[in-house]
Amino acid sequence: MEPRLNYSKVSPEGVEGLSKLEGYVRKSGLEHSLLELVKLRASQINGCAYCIDMHTKDARTNGESEQRLYGVSAWHEAPFYTDRERAALAWTEAVTLVSQDHVPDEIYAEARKHFSEKELVDLTLGIIAINSWNRLAVSFRSLAGSYQPEHPAVKKG
């Protein structure tokens, strides 16, 4: 598969806007490890190999276990996620697949047990951001495998 175009170079101002949203979410106070699980799960749903590669590498660099990364696609059955992470993963699936069930009340209620109003809005903004990145990467065929994470001590936000 060949990349179609480099969207960052073609529309730098547009990509900068999305990057600012991503930066806000990183600084929102939500756990970095939780955000990486959310990004990974949304990317799996959307079939974005580039983002799956990126977020598994970032998560590993920041200490996430292989077991938890491998289990994200079957998190419902896997015993190694906290209740807060489970609520975030369910929320991620519902928001990513919004056209299917329009985010059911029971998923919202469970998310509200574990997240303040602000945290839930910030989490949703993070889900919106990764879904946007997924759509760019899939549409323009960004190639998986080349991404290299920054050292955790150097990582921004």
Backbone bond lengths (Angstrom), bond angles and torsions (degrees), N, CA, C in turn:
res aa  C-N    CA-C-N  psi(-1)  N-CA   C-N-CA  omega(-1)  CA-C   N-CA-C  phi
1 M - - - 1.442 - - 1.525 108.73 -
2 E 1.287 115.46 134.79 1.465 121.58 179.65 1.532 109.92 -106.46
3 P 1.337 116.73 141.17 1.470 118.39 175.16 1.529 110.17 -62.48
4 R 1.305 116.86 145.68 1.461 121.41 179.69 1.523 111.26 -82.95
5 L 1.324 116.15 -46.25 1.470 121.36 177.19 1.516 109.15 -165.14
6 N 1.313 115.91 165.52 1.460 121.86 178.54 1.526 107.69 -98.58
7 Y 1.329 116.38 96.05 1.464 121.44 -174.20 1.526 112.59 -61.75
8 S 1.332 118.22 -29.60 1.471 120.94 178.68 1.517 111.79 -65.64
9 K 1.315 116.47 -35.36 1.468 120.29 179.44 1.526 111.50 -81.65
10 V 1.318 116.97 -33.74 1.460 121.05 -177.79 1.528 111.43 -72.83
11 S 1.342 117.12 -37.65 1.464 121.42 -177.41 1.532 111.01 -135.53
12 P 1.331 117.14 66.73 1.467 119.61 -175.84 1.525 113.71 -60.62
13 E 1.325 118.47 -35.34 1.462 119.85 -179.54 1.525 111.12 -68.86
14 G 1.309 117.53 -38.78 1.457 121.05 177.23 1.515 111.52 -64.56
15 V 1.315 116.69 -45.61 1.460 121.67 179.35 1.524 110.14 -66.55
16 E 1.321 117.87 -33.84 1.465 121.22 177.79 1.531 110.40 -61.75
17 G 1.325 117.30 -39.30 1.465 120.56 177.95 1.521 111.70 -61.13
18 L 1.324 115.63 -43.90 1.463 120.44 178.13 1.527 110.56 -66.86
19 S 1.315 116.87 -37.23 1.466 121.01 176.96 1.525 111.52 -63.62
20 K 1.332 117.05 -36.26 1.473 120.05 177.69 1.522 110.54 -65.80
21 L 1.324 117.66 -40.06 1.464 120.77 176.02 1.528 109.63 -61.07
22 E 1.320 116.17 -45.57 1.468 121.30 178.37 1.528 110.71 -59.19
23 G 1.318 116.74 -42.64 1.465 121.19 178.64 1.517 111.89 -63.63
24 Y 1.328 117.06 -40.41 1.463 120.40 177.15 1.529 110.46 -59.98
25 V 1.314 116.33 -47.32 1.467 120.48 -177.77 1.526 110.20 -61.85
26 R 1.332 117.56 -42.12 1.470 120.65 179.02 1.521 111.90 -60.05
27 K 1.337 116.77 -31.51 1.469 121.03 -177.97 1.524 112.55 -95.91
28 S 1.318 118.43 4.83 1.467 122.56 -173.34 1.518 113.93 -72.98
29 G 1.311 117.39 -16.20 1.460 120.56 -177.20 1.517 113.33 104.16
30 L 1.322 117.94 -11.38 1.465 120.21 175.33 1.524 109.17 -67.43
31 E 1.317 116.11 145.73 1.456 121.01 -178.36 1.530 110.62 -61.03
32 H 1.324 114.97 133.58 1.464 120.05 179.71 1.534 110.35 -59.65
33 S 1.324 116.93 -41.71 1.467 120.36 -179.15 1.528 111.45 -62.63
34 L 1.316 117.40 -38.34 1.461 121.83 177.46 1.524 110.40 -64.85
35 L 1.312 116.47 -44.76 1.470 120.04 179.71 1.524 111.46 -61.92
36 E 1.332 117.55 -38.62 1.468 119.35 178.57 1.526 111.24 -65.47
37 L 1.339 117.80 -39.17 1.465 120.03 176.92 1.521 110.70 -63.22
38 V 1.317 116.38 -41.59 1.466 121.97 178.98 1.531 110.47 -63.51
39 K 1.324 116.53 -45.34 1.466 120.74 179.45 1.525 110.75 -63.20
40 L 1.313 115.97 -40.63 1.460 120.27 178.56 1.528 110.62 -63.96
41 R 1.340 116.99 -46.11 1.467 119.41 -177.40 1.523 111.64 -64.97
42 A 1.315 118.10 -44.67 1.471 120.34 177.77 1.525 110.34 -61.21
43 S 1.319 116.69 -41.19 1.473 120.64 -179.83 1.519 111.53 -65.63
44 Q 1.335 117.54 -35.53 1.468 120.58 175.37 1.524 110.06 -64.16
45 I 1.320 117.05 -46.91 1.468 121.00 179.92 1.522 110.46 -59.04
46 N 1.325 116.51 -41.30 1.460 121.67 -176.56 1.524 113.57 -84.30
47 G 1.320 117.46 -3.29 1.457 121.05 179.16 1.514 113.63 64.79
48 C 1.330 116.61 37.74 1.463 121.00 -177.63 1.528 110.26 -98.25
49 A 1.317 116.12 94.70 1.464 121.50 -177.70 1.527 111.81 -61.60
50 Y 1.319 117.39 -39.07 1.462 120.23 -179.93 1.531 110.52 -60.01
51 C 1.329 116.67 -47.30 1.468 120.29 -177.76 1.527 112.02 -73.12
52 I 1.324 118.47 -33.22 1.466 120.66 174.61 1.527 108.98 -61.25
53 D 1.319 116.76 -46.10 1.463 121.81 177.66 1.530 110.24 -58.92
54 M 1.322 116.77 -48.02 1.461 121.38 -177.73 1.528 111.63 -61.59
55 H 1.310 116.67 -49.32 1.465 119.08 -171.63 1.522 113.26 -78.38
56 T 1.308 118.24 -25.42 1.467 118.07 171.69 1.530 109.74 -70.97
57 K 1.313 117.18 -39.33 1.472 120.26 177.66 1.527 111.09 -65.44
58 D 1.334 116.96 -45.11 1.469 119.91 178.79 1.524 110.62 -62.18
59 A 1.316 117.12 -43.06 1.465 120.64 -179.15 1.528 110.78 -63.36
60 R 1.336 117.31 -44.58 1.470 120.90 178.44 1.522 110.56 -61.70
61 T 1.326 116.85 -44.05 1.463 121.38 -179.90 1.522 110.78 -58.18
62 N 1.326 116.19 -31.98 1.459 121.05 -178.52 1.525 113.22 -97.43
63 G 1.349 116.57 17.21 1.452 120.72 170.19 1.517 117.40 96.04
64 E 1.319 117.83 5.26 1.466 119.30 179.50 1.524 109.95 -69.73
65 S 1.338 116.82 144.13 1.462 120.81 -178.51 1.529 111.55 -80.29
66 E 1.306 114.54 150.73 1.467 120.80 175.83 1.527 110.00 -58.54
67 Q 1.333 116.29 -42.53 1.456 120.88 -177.30 1.530 111.29 -57.36
68 R 1.317 117.19 -46.11 1.461 120.38 -179.48 1.522 111.46 -68.75
69 L 1.316 117.71 -35.90 1.460 120.00 177.40 1.528 111.26 -66.62
70 Y 1.319 116.50 -44.29 1.465 120.07 179.55 1.521 112.00 -65.33
71 G 1.332 116.43 -30.31 1.450 120.43 -175.99 1.513 115.90 -84.18
72 V 1.319 118.19 -7.87 1.462 120.15 -174.79 1.525 112.46 -57.08
73 S 1.312 117.77 -39.53 1.474 118.95 -178.10 1.523 112.39 -67.85
74 A 1.341 117.58 -17.64 1.464 122.31 178.77 1.533 109.82 -125.08
75 W 1.311 116.82 37.59 1.460 121.84 -174.48 1.529 112.80 -57.99
76 H 1.328 117.84 -29.13 1.478 120.78 -179.69 1.530 110.71 -58.22
77 E 1.332 116.80 -36.50 1.463 122.01 -176.50 1.516 113.73 -97.85
78 A 1.317 117.59 -12.75 1.464 121.35 -174.89 1.536 110.38 -87.09
79 P 1.341 117.80 133.69 1.465 120.75 -174.52 1.523 115.49 -85.66
80 F 1.328 118.99 2.15 1.459 119.12 -170.63 1.531 115.38 -106.20
81 Y 1.326 116.85 34.85 1.469 121.77 174.07 1.522 108.44 -124.62
82 T 1.311 115.84 143.25 1.460 120.37 178.37 1.528 109.62 -72.58
83 D 1.311 116.03 165.99 1.469 119.90 176.78 1.530 110.94 -61.19
84 R 1.323 116.53 -37.31 1.472 120.59 177.95 1.532 110.67 -64.54
85 E 1.329 116.50 -43.44 1.469 120.14 177.96 1.530 110.70 -64.53
86 R 1.308 117.32 -40.09 1.465 120.98 177.99 1.526 111.37 -62.14
87 A 1.334 115.64 -43.10 1.468 119.49 177.41 1.527 110.70 -62.31
88 A 1.336 116.83 -40.25 1.467 121.08 179.04 1.523 111.17 -67.02
89 L 1.322 117.42 -40.36 1.466 120.40 179.68 1.529 110.66 -67.87
90 A 1.323 117.82 -40.06 1.469 120.62 176.60 1.528 110.13 -63.95
91 W 1.336 116.85 -42.69 1.459 121.66 178.24 1.535 109.88 -62.77
92 T 1.316 116.47 -41.51 1.469 121.29 178.64 1.524 110.78 -59.55
93 E 1.313 116.48 -46.77 1.468 119.92 179.64 1.525 110.90 -62.33
94 A 1.335 116.90 -44.68 1.463 120.40 -178.08 1.527 112.02 -65.11
95 V 1.326 116.89 -42.58 1.461 120.11 -179.63 1.527 110.63 -70.77
96 T 1.314 117.15 -40.95 1.470 120.90 179.35 1.527 110.98 -64.31
97 L 1.316 116.35 -36.99 1.467 121.82 -178.95 1.529 110.88 -104.36
98 V 1.318 116.90 36.61 1.462 122.99 -173.28 1.529 113.30 -53.37
99 S 1.308 118.57 -31.38 1.466 120.26 -178.54 1.525 112.63 -71.21
100 Q 1.315 118.01 -17.29 1.467 120.58 -178.38 1.516 113.15 -81.57
101 D 1.325 117.73 -50.80 1.468 120.46 -174.79 1.526 114.05 -128.91
102 H 1.319 117.98 3.58 1.464 122.44 178.12 1.524 113.65 53.69
103 V 1.315 117.78 39.46 1.469 125.78 177.43 1.537 110.49 53.58
104 P 1.317 116.04 87.69 1.468 121.24 -176.77 1.526 113.83 -59.02
105 D 1.329 115.06 150.17 1.468 121.82 -179.19 1.520 112.41 -57.35
106 E 1.327 117.75 -38.93 1.466 119.31 -177.65 1.523 112.05 -67.15
107 I 1.319 117.70 -31.72 1.470 120.66 176.93 1.525 109.72 -71.87
108 Y 1.324 116.43 -40.08 1.466 120.11 175.28 1.537 110.51 -61.76
109 A 1.319 116.43 -46.84 1.469 120.70 -178.53 1.526 111.09 -59.79
110 E 1.319 116.88 -42.37 1.470 120.09 178.62 1.529 110.76 -66.53
111 A 1.311 117.53 -40.86 1.463 120.71 178.01 1.529 110.55 -62.05
112 R 1.315 117.31 -40.81 1.467 121.15 -179.33 1.528 112.43 -66.87
113 K 1.324 117.50 -23.21 1.468 120.34 175.67 1.531 110.73 -66.66
114 H 1.326 116.23 -28.13 1.463 121.59 -171.45 1.526 114.54 -112.07
115 F 1.327 117.13 -12.00 1.462 121.29 -176.21 1.525 110.03 -133.03
116 S 1.324 115.97 137.41 1.462 120.13 172.13 1.530 108.28 -66.91
117 E 1.314 116.56 170.40 1.466 119.51 177.47 1.529 110.88 -57.53
118 K 1.335 116.48 -47.31 1.468 119.85 -179.37 1.528 111.22 -63.45
119 E 1.326 116.15 -44.18 1.468 118.92 178.95 1.529 111.19 -60.01
120 L 1.323 117.27 -39.78 1.457 119.91 -178.92 1.524 111.48 -68.73
121 V 1.318 116.87 -38.44 1.470 119.44 175.23 1.524 109.52 -64.84
122 D 1.338 117.48 -44.48 1.466 120.73 -179.96 1.528 110.89 -64.34
123 L 1.322 117.22 -40.61 1.461 120.69 175.85 1.526 110.35 -60.69
124 T 1.315 116.55 -43.15 1.467 120.80 179.23 1.523 110.73 -64.36
125 L 1.320 117.56 -39.39 1.466 120.10 175.48 1.528 110.78 -61.97
126 G 1.336 116.94 -38.02 1.461 120.25 175.57 1.525 111.77 -63.66
127 I 1.309 116.49 -39.99 1.474 120.89 178.19 1.522 110.08 -66.98
128 I 1.318 116.57 -40.81 1.469 120.46 176.10 1.524 109.95 -59.75
129 A 1.333 116.55 -44.28 1.465 120.59 -178.66 1.522 111.18 -62.19
130 I 1.337 118.08 -49.24 1.464 118.79 -177.19 1.524 110.93 -66.51
131 N 1.324 117.59 -35.77 1.456 118.87 176.23 1.524 111.04 -63.65
132 S 1.319 116.83 -36.68 1.471 120.16 176.29 1.525 111.08 -65.68
133 W 1.345 116.20 -47.17 1.475 119.37 177.99 1.529 110.27 -59.76
134 N 1.338 117.28 -42.34 1.467 120.85 178.74 1.520 110.78 -58.29
135 R 1.310 116.67 -44.25 1.461 120.06 -177.22 1.524 111.64 -66.79
136 L 1.314 117.08 -36.08 1.465 119.85 174.79 1.524 110.65 -66.21
137 A 1.322 116.61 -49.92 1.465 120.72 -175.68 1.528 112.04 -64.76
138 V 1.320 117.32 -41.20 1.470 120.26 179.42 1.523 110.50 -70.20
139 S 1.322 117.56 -46.08 1.468 121.20 -177.30 1.525 112.56 -61.01
140 F 1.334 115.61 -39.24 1.457 119.38 -176.34 1.522 112.92 -103.99
141 R 1.347 115.66 10.92 1.470 123.76 173.45 1.523 114.35 55.49
142 S 1.314 115.52 53.20 1.467 119.62 173.42 1.522 107.86 -63.15
143 L 1.316 116.66 134.93 1.458 121.11 -175.11 1.525 112.27 -86.47
144 A 1.304 115.34 127.76 1.462 121.52 178.02 1.522 110.31 -73.51
145 G 1.334 115.19 151.22 1.455 120.59 171.73 1.507 115.22 112.04
146 S 1.310 117.92 -23.78 1.465 119.60 -175.09 1.523 113.30 -89.02
147 Y 1.308 118.30 -16.88 1.463 121.69 -176.52 1.525 110.90 -65.21
148 Q 1.331 115.67 134.63 1.461 122.41 175.30 1.520 108.27 -124.42
149 P 1.334 117.23 122.76 1.471 119.49 -179.29 1.517 111.86 -71.20
150 E 1.330 114.03 153.69 1.458 119.95 173.36 1.519 108.36 -76.72
151 H 1.298 117.52 155.81 1.460 121.62 174.61 1.531 107.51 -62.83
152 P 1.350 118.83 138.98 1.463 120.27 -176.23 1.520 115.12 -52.95
153 A 1.318 118.13 -34.60 1.463 121.39 -179.17 1.525 111.07 -70.08
154 V 1.327 117.98 -21.62 1.465 122.94 -177.32 1.518 111.25 -96.65
155 K 1.315 116.75 -18.41 1.456 122.22 -173.34 1.520 111.85 -56.71
156 K 1.320 115.85 137.09 1.466 122.30 -179.55 1.517 109.82 -81.94
157 G 1.343 115.65 146.83 1.474 121.52 174.12 1.441 111.37 63.25
